[in-house]
Amino acid sequence: GDTSRRGVTLRAVYGPFPSGAQLREGLRLIRRIFPFFDTPKPVGTKSKHQAAKIEFNAQIGQYPRGYDAKEYRRTIRKVMLFLAGRGKELRVALEKEMRAVAKEERFEDAAAARRELFALDHIQDVSLIKDEQLEGTRAASGARIEAYDTAHLSGTNAVGVMTVVADGVPVKKEYRTFNIRGFKKNDDIGSLKEILSRRLRHPEWPLPDAIVVDGGRTQKKAAESVLKEIGIVIPVAAVVKDERHRPREVIGARAAGISEADAVLVNAEAHRFSLARHRRARSRPLRK
């Protein structure tokens, strides 16, 4: 693409992309983390028609007047690193940016960089949520979301976890692990109820704005039944997986006041953490 007319010049060839469709998919994917504009002509306040043409396309283009050109160039550089397959370099750049703005006490910018890093870690999970599902479901600023997941091997060493994301950033110091006591083989519902019941016995832990569980309507209703029994009102969303354990659908995100992308992100983080903790629990008997 060529965006020189608005002060940003971008001429580069990326690949290998076997098809234009795959290139467009790459742009669609990274755009969810690093927003860019793709209208080929300058967008001004006088032209509503041109302003309305900021849509998905195969090019990176003009930005509206009033946008900071230097800031936009930084965004485009991040996109370029991603498309060039330089993910490690992109992470280093984001971490450097986060430290620099934090040193200048630009804490909102530092938080934004942390959110970008978190989303980058789970970019494949975000990619599975359709664009139309993302629109109009943005989480409120500062929203605290808790996600729960379980893992077990052949009915042994059952482990449950709670992960916390606040304002789009993981709060790892508040992650919790539960060795499931009343576990029965193939009883994921019972395990979920036990984890949530034990978590809610800790009034010293801040309550979340929303809860995300792994599963479908059955798991969602199970979590809601525990909350109702204890007398706490917290909305619950559920992430449904396909046969390859990839997100297929999100139930209840809009009603919970969070975006479906956020629900998928926190669910993916909970699953990652549960697998890590389960591997650790499994390895202990082997050390004896």
Residue pairs with C-beta under 8 A, 6 or more apart in sequence:
1 10
1 11
1 38
1 59
1 60
1 61
2 9
2 10
2 11
3 9
3 10
3 60
3 61
3 62
3 63
5 41
5 42
5 62
6 42
6 62
6 63
6 69
7 69
8 63
8 69
8 72
8 73
8 76
10 60
10 76
10 80
12 80
14 23
14 80
14 83
14 84
17 23
17 26
20 58
23 58
24 56
24 57
24 58
26 82
26 83
27 38
27 56
27 58
27 60
27 79
27 83
28 56
28 131
29 123
29 126
29 127
30 78
30 79
30 82
30 83
30 123
31 56
31 79
32 119
32 126
32 127
32 134
32 261
33 116
33 119
33 120
33 123
33 126
34 75
34 78
34 79
34 82
34 116
35 75
36 60
36 63
36 72
36 75
36 76
36 79
37 43
37 54
37 60
37 61
37 62
37 63
37 64
38 54
38 55
38 56
38 57
38 58
38 59
38 60
38 61
39 50
39 53
39 54
39 55
39 57
39 61
39 62
40 59
40 61
40 62
41 50
41 53
41 61
41 62
42 50
42 62
42 65
43 50
43 51
43 53
43 54
43 62
43 63
43 64
43 65
44 50
44 51
44 64
44 65
45 51
45 65
51 64
54 64
56 131
60 76
60 79
63 69
63 72
74 97
77 93
78 90
78 93
78 94
78 116
81 87
81 89
81 90
81 93
82 90
87 120
90 120
91 117
91 120
94 113
94 116
94 117
94 120
95 113
95 117
97 113
98 110
98 113
98 114
98 117
101 107
101 109
101 110
101 113
102 110
111 167
111 168
111 169
114 168
114 169
115 167
115 168
115 169
118 165
118 168
118 169
118 170
118 265
118 269
119 126
119 168
119 265
122 264
122 265
122 268
122 269
125 246
125 247
125 264
125 265
125 267
125 268
126 261
126 264
126 265
128 246
128 247
128 248
128 264
129 247
129 250
129 260
129 261
129 264
133 250
133 260
134 259
134 260
134 261
137 253
137 254
137 258
137 259
137 260
137 261
138 259
139 145
139 168
139 257
139 258
139 259
139 262
140 209
140 257
141 167
142 166
142 167
143 166
143 167
143 209
143 210
143 257
143 258
143 262
144 164
144 165
144 166
144 206
144 208
144 209
144 210
145 164
145 165
145 166
145 208
145 209
145 210
145 211
145 212
145 258
145 262
145 263
145 266
146 162
146 163
146 164
146 199
146 208
146 210
146 211
146 212
146 266
147 162
147 163
147 165
147 211
147 212
147 213
147 214
147 266
147 267
147 269
147 270
148 160
148 161
148 162
148 192
148 195
148 196
148 199
148 211
148 212
148 213
148 214
148 223
148 270
149 160
149 161
149 163
149 214
149 267
149 270
149 271
149 273
149 274
150 158
150 159
150 160
150 161
150 180
150 188
150 191
150 192
150 195
150 214
150 274
151 158
151 159
151 161
151 274
151 275
151 277
151 278
152 158
152 159
152 180
152 183
152 191
152 278
153 278
153 282
154 185
155 183
155 184
155 185
155 186
157 278
157 281
157 282
158 179
158 180
158 183
158 191
159 177
159 178
159 179
159 180
159 274
159 277
159 278
159 281
160 177
160 178
160 179
160 180
160 191
160 192
160 194
160 195
160 274
161 175
161 176
161 177
161 178
161 195
161 270
161 273
161 274
161 277
162 175
162 176
162 178
162 195
162 199
162 270
163 170
163 175
163 266
163 269
163 270
163 273
164 170
164 171
164 174
164 175
164 208
165 171
165 262
165 265
165 266
165 269
168 262
168 265
170 269
174 205
175 273
176 199
177 277
178 194
178 195
178 198
178 199
179 281
180 191
180 194
180 195
181 194
182 190
182 194
183 190
183 191
183 194
184 190
188 215
188 219
189 218
189 219
189 222
192 213
192 215
192 219
192 222
192 223
193 222
193 223
193 225
193 226
196 211
196 223
196 226
196 227
197 226
197 230
199 205
200 226
200 227
200 230
200 232
207 232
207 234
208 234
209 234
209 235
209 256
209 257
209 258
210 234
210 235
210 236
210 237
210 256
210 257
210 258
211 223
211 227
211 234
211 235
211 236
211 237
211 256
212 236
212 237
212 238
212 239
212 258
212 263
212 266
212 267
212 270
213 219
213 220
213 222
213 223
213 236
213 237
213 238
213 239
214 238
214 239
214 241
214 267
214 270
214 271
215 238
215 239
215 240
215 241
216 238
216 240
216 251
217 238
217 251
219 238
220 236
220 237
220 238
220 251
220 252
223 236
224 236
227 233
227 234
227 236
235 252
235 255
235 256
235 257
236 252
236 256
237 250
237 251
237 252
237 253
237 255
237 256
237 258
237 263
238 250
238 251
238 252
239 247
239 249
239 250
239 251
239 263
239 264
239 267
240 247
240 248
240 249
240 250
240 251
241 247
241 248
242 248
247 264
247 267
247 268
250 260
250 263
250 264
253 259
253 260
253 262
253 263
254 260
256 263
